[in-house]
């Protein structure tokens, strides 16, 4: 397709094209025990264990694609549910391993070997995947959701803090002396999706409690910069990973993309609280706009969003991540819908053009996950293209409308389907 005939970035045709192409790309990740880690060309990287977070996020995407009428997506969603109820699940002690143990959990235990741990981050995505698959009517998904919520209830939810623990060892005997905002944020997303499926408003209240602690509390107290690393008593650790600032999950400093992601989730939270008949705090929208404004002012340059900033707003890791531009676009669209302000549309147009120019890979498929400051493909933080969760949601949301969660905007009976 020539540049002159290519759909306008962010336009209806472009969004539909990206939606279809991302699902096609993701379909190449199938491996026997779930979904594998894709490389820059779209092949599964050999030698990498199958990860729960990737498998769960892909299952979520394929469940949404099935709801959109993709004829092949149901089988892919079912494959993900089978992996999450099979090799990734600890049948003996419960919960989900971070990755499939080599030789299987029973074999490793027999050898007195060390099993992978169990972290809140992948567990949040098991809940999200199960909720989306259950909404899509996939077999076994509701049972998977109930089990995953039971594990969250027993091991990860910390009532005294109204927040979540970070991780445990394989047999639930020792919990990590660390708390993290990243996993807590994804629990907010997962809890809202779970409430949509189960009707249990307890999960909405818990999502609100997490947001109030971390955004209306911590981020507001730090001038809309969010420390992401904490002690078990939720005291910020501002120097955490200063010696490894480019960590893919726990980087040093303020993570611009997470501020944007939080801002969008606050709008979803408003709708969820309203639906649940719970009071909607006035700070939710105010905080969302402040998060957005400060993230854009501090983190956006003419050549993209930097990955992290220090506490004086100086760039630390200047790489440009695909998930950040995707979340920026989603949040601009969401706040535009919520407030009616034209400025959000101006941002959205700029960021779709950036994503189309730099991140969309029309040669190998998918979106380039990482760019250097000059816009060239890079792999210092993220090698390859592990999944399509962020860009798929970003191109889907403007087509389906704003709801309590992404899946909730798609009626299970197929009335909102686009593809046949």
MOMO-V836276 format. One record per residue. RES is the residue in one letter. PSI is psi in degrees with one decimal (none if undefined). D_FIRST is the distance of its C-alpha to the first C-alpha in Angstrom with 2 decimals. Layout:
res=RES psi=PSI d_first=D_FIRST
res=RES psi=PSI d_first=D_FIRST
//
This chain:
res=X psi=128.7 d_first=0.00
res=X psi=161.9 d_first=3.81
res=X psi=-32.3 d_first=6.64
res=X psi=-25.2 d_first=8.21
res=X psi=-0.7 d_first=6.42
res=X psi=138.4 d_first=6.17
res=X psi=147.0 d_first=9.51
res=X psi=127.9 d_first=12.55
res=X psi=128.3 d_first=14.09
res=X psi=-12.8 d_first=17.03
res=X psi=168.9 d_first=16.31
res=X psi=-43.7 d_first=16.97
res=X psi=-38.6 d_first=13.47
res=X psi=-44.3 d_first=12.57
res=X psi=-43.5 d_first=15.90
res=X psi=-39.8 d_first=15.51
res=X psi=-45.6 d_first=12.18
res=X psi=-39.9 d_first=14.02
res=X psi=-49.0 d_first=17.14
res=X psi=-44.3 d_first=15.89
res=X psi=-34.2 d_first=14.11
res=X psi=-39.0 d_first=17.26
res=X psi=-40.8 d_first=19.54
res=X psi=-43.6 d_first=17.85
res=X psi=-45.2 d_first=18.18
res=X psi=-30.9 d_first=21.73
res=X psi=-19.8 d_first=22.76
res=X psi=-1.0 d_first=22.86
res=X psi=1.1 d_first=25.78
res=X psi=128.8 d_first=28.38
res=X psi=164.9 d_first=31.61
res=X psi=-33.7 d_first=35.01
res=X psi=21.8 d_first=36.47
res=X psi=-132.2 d_first=33.60
res=X psi=130.2 d_first=30.24
res=X psi=175.8 d_first=29.93
res=X psi=114.2 d_first=28.67
res=X psi=143.4 d_first=25.09
res=X psi=-174.9 d_first=24.41
res=X psi=-22.2 d_first=21.53
res=X psi=-0.4 d_first=19.71
res=X psi=9.7 d_first=20.52
res=X psi=151.9 d_first=23.72
res=X psi=128.6 d_first=27.05
res=X psi=125.1 d_first=29.26
res=X psi=146.2 d_first=32.39
res=X psi=-5.6 d_first=35.78
res=X psi=129.8 d_first=34.93
res=X psi=150.1 d_first=37.00
res=X psi=126.1 d_first=35.25
res=X psi=141.6 d_first=35.45
res=X psi=-42.0 d_first=36.52
res=X psi=-37.8 d_first=34.41
res=X psi=-47.0 d_first=31.15
res=X psi=-43.4 d_first=32.23
res=X psi=-42.4 d_first=33.34
res=X psi=-38.9 d_first=30.24
res=X psi=-38.1 d_first=28.00
res=X psi=-41.7 d_first=30.49
res=X psi=-47.9 d_first=30.23
res=X psi=-46.1 d_first=26.43
res=X psi=-30.3 d_first=26.66
res=X psi=-42.3 d_first=29.49
res=X psi=-41.7 d_first=27.45
res=X psi=-38.6 d_first=24.58
res=X psi=-43.5 d_first=27.30
res=X psi=-26.8 d_first=28.58
res=X psi=-3.4 d_first=25.16
res=X psi=10.5 d_first=25.37
res=X psi=119.7 d_first=23.33
res=X psi=-25.5 d_first=25.17
res=X psi=-8.6 d_first=25.15
res=X psi=-27.6 d_first=26.05
res=X psi=-45.0 d_first=29.76
res=X psi=-35.6 d_first=30.52
res=X psi=-41.3 d_first=28.83
res=X psi=-41.5 d_first=30.82
res=X psi=-36.7 d_first=33.91
res=X psi=-41.3 d_first=33.37
res=X psi=-43.3 d_first=33.37
res=X psi=-41.0 d_first=36.51
res=X psi=-39.5 d_first=38.19
res=X psi=-38.4 d_first=37.52
res=X psi=-20.1 d_first=38.88
res=X psi=-4.8 d_first=41.94
res=X psi=-107.0 d_first=42.36
res=X psi=-25.6 d_first=41.92
res=X psi=-15.8 d_first=40.98
res=X psi=141.4 d_first=43.93
res=X psi=99.8 d_first=47.43
res=X psi=-20.7 d_first=49.48
res=X psi=-51.6 d_first=52.71
res=X psi=-9.9 d_first=52.59
res=X psi=160.3 d_first=49.81
res=X psi=-171.7 d_first=46.63
res=X psi=133.7 d_first=43.54
res=X psi=155.4 d_first=43.33
res=X psi=-32.5 d_first=40.78
res=X psi=163.7 d_first=39.56
res=X psi=122.3 d_first=40.70
res=X psi=137.6 d_first=43.98
res=X psi=121.8 d_first=44.12
res=X psi=-2.8 d_first=46.32
res=X psi=150.6 d_first=46.46
res=X psi=-42.3 d_first=48.56
res=X psi=-41.2 d_first=51.71
res=X psi=-41.4 d_first=51.69
res=X psi=-42.5 d_first=51.24
res=X psi=-38.9 d_first=54.03
res=X psi=-36.5 d_first=56.25
res=X psi=3.1 d_first=55.84
res=X psi=33.2 d_first=56.51
res=X psi=174.7 d_first=53.17
res=X psi=121.9 d_first=51.16
res=X psi=154.0 d_first=48.65
res=X psi=153.9 d_first=45.57
res=X psi=-173.2 d_first=46.36
res=X psi=111.8 d_first=45.41
res=X psi=155.0 d_first=43.69
res=X psi=-35.1 d_first=42.98
res=X psi=-58.3 d_first=39.32
res=X psi=-31.8 d_first=38.31
res=X psi=-34.7 d_first=40.86
res=X psi=-36.0 d_first=39.20
res=X psi=-26.4 d_first=35.97
res=X psi=-44.7 d_first=37.99
res=X psi=-46.5 d_first=39.28
res=X psi=-46.4 d_first=35.85
res=X psi=-45.1 d_first=34.39
res=X psi=-38.7 d_first=37.50
res=X psi=-44.4 d_first=37.48
res=X psi=-41.7 d_first=33.88
res=X psi=-37.7 d_first=34.55
res=X psi=-41.3 d_first=37.82
res=X psi=-33.0 d_first=36.24
res=X psi=-1.7 d_first=33.87
res=X psi=24.3 d_first=36.99
res=X psi=140.0 d_first=36.36
res=X psi=133.9 d_first=39.57
res=X psi=-6.7 d_first=41.58
res=X psi=-39.7 d_first=39.55
res=X psi=-38.2 d_first=42.32
res=X psi=-39.6 d_first=44.86
res=X psi=-42.5 d_first=42.62
res=X psi=-46.3 d_first=42.34
res=X psi=-41.0 d_first=46.11
res=X psi=-43.0 d_first=46.78
res=X psi=-40.9 d_first=44.42
res=X psi=-33.8 d_first=45.98
res=X psi=-39.2 d_first=49.37
res=X psi=-42.5 d_first=48.52
res=X psi=-46.2 d_first=47.31
res=X psi=-44.9 d_first=50.55
res=X psi=-37.9 d_first=52.79
res=X psi=-30.8 d_first=51.37
res=X psi=-34.0 d_first=48.87
res=X psi=129.2 d_first=50.05
res=X psi=95.8 d_first=52.78
res=X psi=-34.8 d_first=54.84
res=X psi=-23.5 d_first=56.83
res=X psi=-9.0 d_first=53.73
res=X psi=42.1 d_first=51.68
res=X psi=-167.9 d_first=48.83
res=X psi=144.5 d_first=47.65
res=X psi=159.7 d_first=48.88
res=X psi=-51.4 d_first=46.40
res=X psi=165.1 d_first=47.16
res=X psi=166.0 d_first=49.79
res=X psi=177.2 d_first=50.72
res=X psi=-31.1 d_first=50.12
res=X psi=17.4 d_first=53.45
res=X psi=30.8 d_first=53.46
res=X psi=-27.2 d_first=56.47
res=X psi=129.2 d_first=55.20
res=X psi=150.1 d_first=52.81
res=X psi=142.5 d_first=51.12
res=X psi=62.3 d_first=52.87
res=X psi=145.9 d_first=49.73
res=X psi=145.6 d_first=47.85
res=X psi=140.6 d_first=44.21
res=X psi=-26.6 d_first=42.25
res=X psi=-51.3 d_first=38.92
res=X psi=-35.9 d_first=40.26
res=X psi=-40.7 d_first=42.13
res=X psi=-44.2 d_first=39.02
res=X psi=-24.4 d_first=37.24
res=X psi=-35.5 d_first=40.45
res=X psi=-49.3 d_first=40.18
res=X psi=-46.7 d_first=36.76
res=X psi=-40.6 d_first=38.15
res=X psi=-39.2 d_first=41.40
res=X psi=-41.0 d_first=39.75
res=X psi=-40.9 d_first=37.70
res=X psi=-40.1 d_first=40.89
res=X psi=-36.0 d_first=42.87
res=X psi=-40.0 d_first=40.42
res=X psi=-42.9 d_first=41.00
res=X psi=-23.3 d_first=44.69
res=X psi=6.7 d_first=45.96
res=X psi=105.0 d_first=47.93
res=X psi=-7.3 d_first=47.95
res=X psi=-36.3 d_first=49.53
res=X psi=-30.3 d_first=46.07
res=X psi=-44.6 d_first=45.07
res=X psi=-37.2 d_first=48.28
res=X psi=-39.0 d_first=47.62
res=X psi=-41.5 d_first=44.11
res=X psi=-38.3 d_first=45.77
res=X psi=-41.4 d_first=48.44
res=X psi=-46.8 d_first=45.99
res=X psi=-40.3 d_first=44.09
res=X psi=-42.6 d_first=47.39
res=X psi=-52.4 d_first=48.62
res=X psi=-33.1 d_first=45.59
res=X psi=-60.0 d_first=44.09
res=X psi=-20.3 d_first=46.97
res=X psi=-74.6 d_first=49.28
res=X psi=-51.8 d_first=47.87
res=X psi=-42.3 d_first=44.84
res=X psi=-38.1 d_first=46.88
res=X psi=-16.7 d_first=49.69
res=X psi=31.8 d_first=47.38
res=X psi=43.8 d_first=45.89
res=X psi=26.9 d_first=42.68
res=X psi=138.1 d_first=42.11
res=X psi=107.8 d_first=42.36
res=X psi=134.9 d_first=44.27
res=X psi=-8.0 d_first=42.75
res=X psi=137.0 d_first=45.57
res=X psi=159.8 d_first=49.04
res=X psi=171.7 d_first=52.39
res=X psi=-19.3 d_first=53.51
res=X psi=12.5 d_first=55.17
res=X psi=36.6 d_first=51.91
res=X psi=129.4 d_first=53.01
res=X psi=145.6 d_first=50.03
res=X psi=80.6 d_first=49.60
res=X psi=-21.5 d_first=47.88
res=X psi=5.3 d_first=48.16
res=X psi=131.0 d_first=46.78
res=X psi=28.0 d_first=44.55
res=X psi=-31.1 d_first=45.03
res=X psi=-6.7 d_first=45.22
res=X psi=69.4 d_first=41.91
res=X psi=-17.8 d_first=39.83
res=X psi=24.1 d_first=36.45
res=X psi=133.8 d_first=37.45
res=X psi=-24.0 d_first=34.48
res=X psi=-25.8 d_first=36.68
res=X psi=62.6 d_first=39.69
res=X psi=156.3 d_first=38.82
res=X psi=145.2 d_first=41.44
res=X psi=-162.1 d_first=41.38
res=X psi=129.0 d_first=39.44
res=X psi=107.7 d_first=36.00
res=X psi=-44.5 d_first=33.86
res=X psi=-32.2 d_first=31.45
res=X psi=-33.3 d_first=34.43
res=X psi=-41.3 d_first=35.83
res=X psi=-42.5 d_first=32.67
res=X psi=-42.9 d_first=32.66
res=X psi=-41.5 d_first=36.34
res=X psi=-42.7 d_first=35.81
res=X psi=-43.9 d_first=33.50
res=X psi=-30.5 d_first=35.89
res=X psi=-33.5 d_first=38.74
res=X psi=-42.3 d_first=37.17
res=X psi=-40.6 d_first=36.69
res=X psi=-41.6 d_first=40.28
res=X psi=-48.4 d_first=41.55
res=X psi=-36.9 d_first=40.20
res=X psi=-41.9 d_first=41.63
res=X psi=-42.5 d_first=45.02
res=X psi=-44.7 d_first=45.13
res=X psi=-35.4 d_first=44.34
res=X psi=-4.9 d_first=47.00
res=X psi=20.5 d_first=49.58
res=X psi=154.6 d_first=49.96
res=X psi=137.2 d_first=50.46
res=X psi=112.4 d_first=47.31
res=X psi=139.5 d_first=48.19
res=X psi=-24.6 d_first=47.47
res=X psi=-18.7 d_first=46.39
res=X psi=-51.2 d_first=43.26
res=X psi=-41.4 d_first=41.17
res=X psi=-47.0 d_first=42.96
res=X psi=-37.6 d_first=42.31
res=X psi=-43.6 d_first=38.63
res=X psi=-36.6 d_first=38.13
res=X psi=-41.7 d_first=40.21
res=X psi=-49.3 d_first=38.30
res=X psi=-51.9 d_first=34.98
res=X psi=-44.1 d_first=36.34
res=X psi=-36.0 d_first=37.94
res=X psi=-41.5 d_first=35.05
res=X psi=-45.5 d_first=32.74
res=X psi=-40.1 d_first=35.46
res=X psi=-32.3 d_first=36.38
res=X psi=-18.4 d_first=33.24
res=X psi=132.3 d_first=30.31
res=X psi=176.9 d_first=29.78
res=X psi=-17.9 d_first=27.22
res=X psi=23.4 d_first=25.46
res=X psi=174.3 d_first=25.66
res=X psi=129.4 d_first=28.30
res=X psi=153.4 d_first=30.79
res=X psi=-51.3 d_first=31.83
res=X psi=156.3 d_first=35.56
res=X psi=153.1 d_first=38.20
res=X psi=-173.0 d_first=41.92
res=X psi=-0.9 d_first=44.55
res=X psi=13.9 d_first=44.60
res=X psi=23.9 d_first=40.86
res=X psi=136.1 d_first=40.11
res=X psi=135.4 d_first=36.95
res=X psi=-60.8 d_first=37.94
res=X psi=114.8 d_first=34.75
res=X psi=2.2 d_first=31.96
res=X psi=150.1 d_first=29.13
res=X psi=121.3 d_first=26.32
res=X psi=140.4 d_first=25.82
res=X psi=-33.8 d_first=22.90
res=X psi=-27.2 d_first=25.48
res=X psi=-45.8 d_first=26.97
res=X psi=-33.7 d_first=23.96
res=X psi=-46.1 d_first=23.35
res=X psi=-35.7 d_first=27.02
res=X psi=-44.5 d_first=27.05
res=X psi=-44.8 d_first=24.38
res=X psi=-42.8 d_first=26.26
res=X psi=-39.1 d_first=29.52
res=X psi=-44.1 d_first=28.49
res=X psi=-45.6 d_first=27.28
res=X psi=-47.9 d_first=30.49
res=X psi=-31.5 d_first=32.84
res=X psi=-43.1 d_first=31.23
res=X psi=-40.1 d_first=31.92
res=X psi=-37.2 d_first=35.38
res=X psi=-23.2 d_first=36.54
res=X psi=9.2 d_first=34.60
res=X psi=130.2 d_first=34.33
res=X psi=-25.9 d_first=31.55
res=X psi=-32.3 d_first=31.46
res=X psi=-35.8 d_first=29.77
res=X psi=-34.3 d_first=26.85
res=X psi=-42.9 d_first=26.54
res=X psi=-44.9 d_first=26.44
res=X psi=-45.0 d_first=23.88
res=X psi=-42.5 d_first=21.42
res=X psi=-41.5 d_first=22.01
res=X psi=-32.6 d_first=21.63
res=X psi=-40.4 d_first=18.44
res=X psi=-40.1 d_first=16.90
res=X psi=-47.4 d_first=18.63
res=X psi=-43.3 d_first=17.51
res=X psi=-40.3 d_first=13.80
res=X psi=-41.9 d_first=14.32
res=X psi=-36.1 d_first=16.80
res=X psi=-37.1 d_first=17.13
res=X psi=122.9 d_first=13.91
res=X psi=97.6 d_first=13.30
res=X psi=-8.7 d_first=9.84
res=X psi=-49.8 d_first=11.55
res=X psi=-9.6 d_first=14.71
res=X psi=163.6 d_first=14.35
res=X psi=-170.7 d_first=16.62
res=X psi=138.1 d_first=17.57
res=X psi=122.1 d_first=19.34
res=X psi=-30.1 d_first=22.89
res=X psi=140.2 d_first=24.49
res=X psi=151.6 d_first=23.85
res=X psi=174.8 d_first=26.52
res=X psi=-18.3 d_first=27.58
res=X psi=2.7 d_first=25.24
res=X psi=10.9 d_first=22.14
res=X psi=147.4 d_first=21.99
res=X psi=138.3 d_first=21.94
res=X psi=170.9 d_first=25.59
res=X psi=36.2 d_first=27.85
res=X psi=-28.7 d_first=31.29
res=X psi=-49.0 d_first=31.56
res=X psi=109.2 d_first=28.92
res=X psi=135.6 d_first=27.98
res=X psi=-156.8 d_first=24.92
res=X psi=75.4 d_first=23.29
res=X psi=-34.7 d_first=26.29
res=X psi=177.5 d_first=25.04
res=X psi=13.6 d_first=22.70
res=X psi=-51.6 d_first=25.53
res=X psi=-54.5 d_first=24.93
res=X psi=-34.6 d_first=21.21
res=X psi=-46.4 d_first=21.44
res=X psi=-37.3 d_first=24.42
res=X psi=-40.0 d_first=22.86
res=X psi=-20.4 d_first=19.94
res=X psi=-43.0 d_first=22.39
res=X psi=-47.4 d_first=25.29
res=X psi=-17.7 d_first=24.05
res=X psi=-22.5 d_first=23.18
res=X psi=-17.8 d_first=26.61
res=X psi=166.4 d_first=29.04
res=X psi=131.7 d_first=31.74
res=X psi=-167.2 d_first=34.45
res=X psi=-31.2 d_first=36.87
res=X psi=170.9 d_first=34.34
res=X psi=-49.7 d_first=30.72
res=X psi=-33.3 d_first=31.81
res=X psi=-20.9 d_first=34.44
res=X psi=-8.7 d_first=31.90
res=X psi=110.5 d_first=30.82
res=X psi=136.4 d_first=33.54
res=X psi=-17.5 d_first=34.41
res=X psi=-0.5 d_first=34.76
res=X psi=8.3 d_first=31.03
res=X psi=-19.1 d_first=31.16
res=X psi=17.2 d_first=28.28
res=X psi=143.6 d_first=25.94
res=X psi=-31.3 d_first=22.36
res=X psi=145.6 d_first=21.13
res=X psi=none d_first=22.96
//
